[in-house]
Amino acid sequence: MKLLYPTSLKLDVQSLEGFATELHPYDVKAPIPESLTDAEILVTWTNSADNLRDAAKRLTKLRWIQSLAAGPNDVLAAGFPSSVLVTTGSGLHDRTVAEHTLGLLLTAARRFDAMREFQLQRKWPQHLGGPQPDRPKDRFTTLRDARIVIWGYGNIAKTLAPHLTAWGATVTGIARSAGVREGVEVYGEDKLPELLPQTDALVMILPGSDSTKDALNADRLKLLPKHAWVVNVGRGTSIDEDALADALEKGEIGGAALDVFKTEPLPESSRLWTAPNLLVSPHAAGGRPQDAEALIAYNLRRFLAGQELKNLV
């Protein structure tokens, strides 16, 4: 049984030895070599669309795909037979995305982005330094006592929340199902009209799907206070970008820090480039699967034993 692993990241291949499989590296940007088309297991990471379509057509014995990405959209769109099991890399990006989100929130609160702009102009931004009001109600200036709503309360949110509460923030979650998760109150989306007007920072970590398309639309943006910031590290499709640009240009919200966009790279023609108080992060929150070998080995062991796999789509 052949397992194909990508050369697009450094894997500790030795940790995957000892199973009843042959381990073969492959180039994620090129067609699968003819000698490997009888593989039954495919591990993917940053594969090109052409590579995945080629694999879907030519890997006729394929039984399982282990994606190292948090979402399987690229694999699902490639045309693999429905009989092929697909598992995701959910959990491999929790720490890196949570860390990046924390950085975006701190940038929004302390305005490091604005300080950099003044630095490039060789100007001293006195209004950003010196004596400042402590936790003003009409601005987002600190995590302490900030009311932060996380929309999309999964593994990344569970990793992020303790860091926010450690700095004194009040964290509330929004998810498909309500409940208390590790001490954080999580509400259903029906509570958004009540929660958004009380939000200092809205962190979006929604998956990409038809149900989340333009979830943050013009009507919901209007519910946010004028000082509120929007941070998106989920999927770009979850925000109506024109509505967001309108809100920023009209000063209806405090700002936005976006790591994901509907089209990537962000087109030069996008209004977001010049929208006031908007920070563009080039899909940099993840991109570093951590402990991928442990997930591959865990699922490989279960696959060979005929057991249900972790993160099965």
C-alpha positions in Angstrom: 0.0 0.0 0.0 1.5 3.3 -1.1 1.2 6.6 0.8 2.1 9.8 -1.0 3.3 12.7 1.1 3.9 16.2 -0.1 7.3 17.9 -0.4 5.6 21.3 0.2 6.5 21.1 3.9 9.1 19.4 6.0 7.7 16.3 7.5 9.5 13.9 9.9 8.9 11.0 7.6 10.7 8.6 10.0 7.9 9.0 12.5 5.6 7.5 9.8 7.6 4.4 9.2 6.8 1.1 10.7 3.3 0.9 9.2 2.3 -1.5 6.4 2.8 1.2 3.8 5.3 2.5 1.3 6.1 6.2 1.8 6.7 8.2 -1.4 7.2 12.0 -1.7 5.5 13.9 -4.5 5.5 17.4 -6.0 2.2 19.1 -5.2 2.5 21.4 -8.3 3.1 18.7 -10.9 1.2 15.6 -12.2 1.5 12.5 -10.2 4.3 10.2 -11.6 2.9 7.2 -13.4 4.7 4.9 -11.0 2.7 6.3 -8.1 -0.8 6.2 -9.6 -1.6 3.0 -7.7 -1.4 4.8 -4.3 -4.2 4.3 -1.9 -3.4 7.2 0.5 -2.7 10.8 -0.4 -1.6 13.5 2.0 -2.1 17.0 0.7 -0.8 20.5 1.5 -0.9 23.5 -0.8 -1.5 21.3 -3.8 -2.4 23.2 -7.0 -5.8 22.7 -8.5 -4.3 21.1 -11.5 -2.4 18.6 -9.3 -5.6 17.6 -7.4 -7.6 17.3 -10.6 -4.9 15.1 -12.1 -4.9 12.9 -8.9 -8.7 12.6 -9.0 -8.5 11.2 -12.5 -5.4 9.0 -12.4 -5.2 7.7 -8.8 -7.9 5.0 -9.4 -7.0 3.0 -6.3 -7.2 5.9 -3.9 -9.1 5.3 -0.7 -8.2 8.1 1.7 -7.0 11.7 1.5 -5.5 13.4 4.5 -5.5 17.1 4.0 -3.3 19.2 6.3 -5.5 22.3 5.7 -8.1 23.2 8.2 -10.7 23.2 5.4 -11.1 20.7 2.6 -12.6 22.9 -0.1 -9.7 22.4 -2.6 -9.9 18.6 -2.2 -13.7 18.5 -2.4 -13.6 20.6 -5.6 -11.1 18.4 -7.4 -13.6 15.7 -8.4 -12.5 12.7 -6.3 -15.0 9.9 -6.2 -17.4 10.0 -3.2 -16.0 6.6 -2.1 -12.7 8.3 -1.2 -12.5 9.3 2.5 -11.4 12.8 3.2 -10.0 14.0 6.5 -8.9 17.6 7.3 -6.0 19.1 9.3 -8.4 20.7 11.8 -6.4 21.4 14.9 -3.0 21.7 13.2 -3.4 25.5 12.8 -5.1 26.4 16.1 -2.1 28.0 17.8 -0.8 29.9 14.8 -4.1 31.4 13.9 -4.9 32.2 17.5 -1.5 34.0 17.8 -2.0 35.9 14.6 -5.5 36.9 15.7 -4.2 38.2 19.0 -1.7 40.3 17.1 -4.4 41.8 14.9 -6.5 42.6 17.9 -3.5 44.3 19.7 -2.7 46.2 16.5 -6.3 47.4 16.4 -6.4 48.5 20.0 -2.9 50.1 20.2 -2.8 51.3 16.6 0.6 50.1 15.7 -0.5 50.3 12.1 -1.1 54.1 12.4 2.2 54.6 14.2 4.0 52.9 11.3 2.3 55.2 8.8 3.4 58.3 10.7 6.9 56.8 11.0 7.2 56.5 7.2 6.3 60.2 7.0 8.9 61.1 9.6 6.1 62.6 11.8 5.6 62.2 15.5 2.0 61.1 16.1 1.4 62.9 19.4 -2.3 62.0 19.5 -1.2 58.3 19.7 1.2 58.8 22.6 1.4 60.7 25.9 -1.5 60.8 28.4 -4.5 58.9 27.2 -8.0 58.2 28.7 -8.2 54.8 30.4 -10.6 52.4 28.6 -12.8 55.0 27.0 -16.3 53.7 26.1 -16.2 55.2 22.6 -13.0 53.5 21.5 -11.3 50.1 21.3 -8.0 50.8 23.0 -7.2 47.8 25.2 -8.1 44.2 25.7 -8.8 44.9 29.4 -12.6 45.0 29.9 -13.1 44.7 26.1 -16.2 42.9 25.0 -15.0 40.5 22.3 -17.4 38.3 20.3 -16.0 35.3 18.5 -18.2 34.2 15.6 -17.4 30.6 14.7 -16.5 29.0 18.0 -14.4 26.0 17.2 -10.9 24.8 18.1 -9.2 28.1 17.1 -11.6 30.1 19.3 -11.0 27.7 22.2 -7.3 28.3 21.8 -7.6 32.1 21.5 -10.2 32.7 24.3 -7.9 32.0 27.3 -5.3 34.5 26.0 -8.0 37.2 25.7 -9.5 36.5 29.1 -6.0 36.5 30.7 -5.7 40.2 29.5 -9.1 41.0 31.0 -11.4 40.7 28.0 -14.9 39.4 28.3 -15.3 36.8 25.6 -18.6 35.6 24.1 -19.1 33.0 21.4 -21.5 32.6 18.5 -22.0 29.2 16.9 -24.6 26.9 15.4 -25.3 25.4 18.8 -25.5 27.3 22.1 -23.9 26.2 25.4 -21.0 26.8 27.7 -17.6 25.8 26.3 -14.6 25.8 28.7 -16.2 28.6 30.6 -17.2 30.8 27.7 -20.9 31.4 27.0 -21.7 30.5 23.4 -24.9 31.7 21.8 -26.7 30.8 18.6 -26.8 33.2 15.7 -30.3 34.3 16.6 -28.6 36.3 19.4 -26.5 38.4 17.0 -28.9 41.4 17.1 -28.5 41.5 20.9 -24.7 40.9 21.0 -23.4 43.0 18.1 -24.4 46.4 19.6 -22.4 45.6 22.7 -19.3 44.5 20.9 -15.9 46.2 21.0 -14.2 43.7 18.6 -15.9 41.0 16.5 -13.5 38.1 15.6 -14.8 36.0 12.7 -13.6 32.4 12.4 -16.3 31.0 10.2 -15.8 28.2 7.7 -16.4 28.7 4.0 -19.9 27.4 3.0 -23.1 28.6 1.4 -24.6 29.2 4.8 -21.8 31.6 5.8 -21.6 33.5 2.6 -21.8 37.3 3.4 -22.7 36.4 7.0 -21.5 39.8 8.0 -23.6 41.9 5.7 -24.7 45.6 5.7 -27.5 45.0 8.1 -25.3 43.3 10.7 -22.5 45.8 10.2 -25.0 48.6 11.1 -25.6 46.8 14.5 -22.0 47.3 15.6 -21.0 50.3 17.6 -19.1 53.1 15.8 -15.9 52.2 17.6 -16.0 48.4 17.0 -13.4 46.5 15.0 -13.9 43.5 12.8 -11.1 40.8 12.6 -11.5 38.0 10.1 -9.3 35.0 10.2 -11.8 32.4 8.9 -12.9 32.6 5.3 -13.1 35.7 3.1 -16.5 34.7 1.7 -18.1 35.4 5.1 -17.9 39.1 4.8 -19.7 41.4 2.3 -16.6 43.3 1.3 -18.5 46.2 -0.4 -20.7 46.6 2.7 -17.6 46.6 4.9 -15.9 49.2 2.7 -19.0 51.4 2.9 -19.1 51.1 6.7 -15.4 52.1 7.0 -15.6 55.0 4.5 -18.7 56.3 6.3 -17.0 55.9 9.8 -19.8 53.5 10.9 -17.3 51.2 12.5 -13.9 51.7 14.1 -11.8 49.5 11.7 -11.1 46.1 10.3 -8.2 43.7 10.2 -8.6 41.0 7.6 -6.4 38.0 6.9 -8.7 36.4 4.3 -10.5 37.8 1.3 -13.0 36.7 -1.3 -10.4 36.8 -4.0 -6.7 36.1 -3.1 -4.4 37.8 -3.8 -6.6 40.8 -3.2 -7.1 42.6 -6.6 -5.5 46.0 -7.0 -9.0 47.3 -7.9 -10.4 46.3 -4.5 -11.8 49.2 -2.4 -10.4 47.5 0.7 -6.8 48.7 -0.1 -7.7 52.3 0.5 -10.6 51.9 3.0 -9.7 53.9 6.2 -8.6 52.0 9.3 -8.3 48.7 7.4 -5.3 46.4 7.9 -4.6 43.9 5.1 -2.9 40.7 6.3 -2.0 38.4 3.3 -3.6 35.1 4.5 -0.7 34.8 7.0 -2.5 33.5 10.1 -2.1 29.8 9.3 0.2 28.3 6.7 2.3 26.3 9.3 0.7 22.9 10.2 1.9 22.0 13.6 2.3 18.3 14.7 1.1 17.1 11.3 3.0 13.8 11.7 1.0 13.0 14.8 -2.3 13.4 13.0 -1.2 11.4 10.0 0.1 8.6 12.1 -3.0 8.5 14.3 -5.3 8.4 11.3 -3.1 5.9 9.4 -3.2 3.5 12.4 -7.0 3.8 12.4 -7.3 3.5 8.7 -5.3 0.2 8.6 -7.4 -1.1 11.5 -10.7 -0.2 9.7 -11.7 2.3 12.4 -13.3 5.8 12.0 -10.8 8.5 11.2 -10.3 11.8 13.0 -11.6 15.0 11.2 -13.6 13.0 8.7 -15.6 15.2 6.4 
